[in-house]
Amino acid sequence: MKKIEAIIKPFKLDEVKEALHEVGVTGITVTEAKGFGRQKGHTELYRGAEYVVDFLPKVKLEVIVTADLADRVIEAIAGAAQTGRIGDGKIFVSPIETAIRIRTGERDADAV
């Protein structure tokens, strides 16, 4: 099993969710996040004063899938989240040793 984490622009969430549904993902976890990468924030003007916004709004998605589905999920996220501009985000993939559904005690692929 694999854990796929993606940091994307907030307005791309619905498109990514639809793309994941199309490849067979049944559940995701979404967290609102703030951060920056190479874009390093931007400058805004407020009441005549200029200030730097270091942390930009992002959305973090977490998906646990079987290893055979991982590549399709990664392609779906990358395709739906891409705008071609700086700040599109990142995808991280990690191995998962075990998963347990608390309600039933099911393990691993059955729990996902």
C-alpha positions in Angstrom: 0.0 0.0 0.0 1.0 3.6 -0.6 0.2 6.9 1.0 0.0 9.7 -1.5 0.2 13.2 -0.2 -0.4 16.2 -2.5 -0.1 19.9 -1.8 -2.2 21.8 -4.4 -3.9 25.1 -5.0 -7.3 25.4 -3.3 -9.3 26.2 -6.4 -8.1 22.9 -8.0 -9.6 20.7 -5.2 -12.9 19.9 -7.0 -11.1 18.9 -10.2 -8.7 16.7 -8.3 -11.5 15.1 -6.3 -13.4 14.2 -9.5 -10.2 12.8 -11.1 -9.6 10.6 -8.1 -13.2 9.4 -8.2 -12.8 8.4 -11.8 -9.7 6.2 -11.1 -11.5 4.4 -8.2 -10.4 6.2 -5.1 -13.1 5.9 -2.5 -11.8 8.2 0.2 -9.5 11.1 0.8 -8.5 13.3 3.6 -8.3 17.1 2.9 -6.5 19.6 5.2 -6.3 23.3 4.7 -2.6 24.4 4.8 -0.4 27.4 4.3 3.1 27.4 2.8 5.4 28.5 0.1 8.1 27.1 -2.2 10.1 28.8 -4.9 7.4 31.4 -5.2 8.2 32.8 -1.7 4.9 34.5 -1.2 4.0 37.9 -2.6 3.6 41.5 -1.7 0.2 43.1 -1.0 -0.9 46.6 -0.2 -3.2 47.2 2.8 -4.3 50.7 3.9 -1.4 52.2 2.0 1.2 50.0 3.7 3.0 47.3 1.7 3.5 44.0 3.4 4.8 40.5 2.4 2.5 37.5 2.5 4.9 34.7 3.2 2.5 31.8 3.5 0.0 31.2 0.7 -3.2 29.1 1.1 -2.8 25.5 0.0 -4.8 22.3 0.3 -3.1 19.0 1.4 -4.7 15.8 0.2 -3.9 12.4 1.7 -4.9 9.1 0.0 -4.1 5.6 0.9 -4.3 3.1 -2.0 -3.0 -0.3 -3.0 0.4 -0.3 -4.7 -1.1 -1.2 -8.1 -3.4 1.8 -8.1 -0.7 4.3 -7.0 0.6 5.3 -10.4 -2.9 6.0 -11.7 -3.7 8.1 -8.7 -0.5 10.1 -9.1 -1.3 10.8 -12.7 -4.9 11.8 -11.9 -3.7 14.3 -9.2 -0.9 15.7 -11.4 -3.2 16.1 -14.4 -6.1 17.7 -12.5 -4.0 20.0 -10.3 -1.7 21.4 -13.0 -2.1 25.0 -14.2 1.4 25.3 -15.7 2.2 28.2 -13.3 4.5 28.4 -10.3 3.0 27.1 -7.1 1.0 24.2 -8.6 2.2 22.0 -5.8 4.0 18.7 -5.0 3.1 15.0 -4.7 4.8 12.8 -2.2 4.6 8.9 -2.1 5.3 6.8 1.0 5.0 3.1 1.8 2.4 2.1 4.3 3.1 -0.9 6.5 -0.4 -1.6 7.7 -3.9 -0.1 7.8 -6.6 -1.1 10.3 -10.3 -0.2 10.1 -11.2 0.6 13.7 -14.9 -0.3 13.4 -14.4 -3.8 12.0 -10.8 -4.7 12.6 -10.1 -5.3 8.9 -6.5 -4.9 7.9 -4.5 -3.6 5.0 -6.2 -3.6 1.6 -9.5 -4.6 3.1 -9.3 -1.6 5.5 -8.7 0.8 2.7 
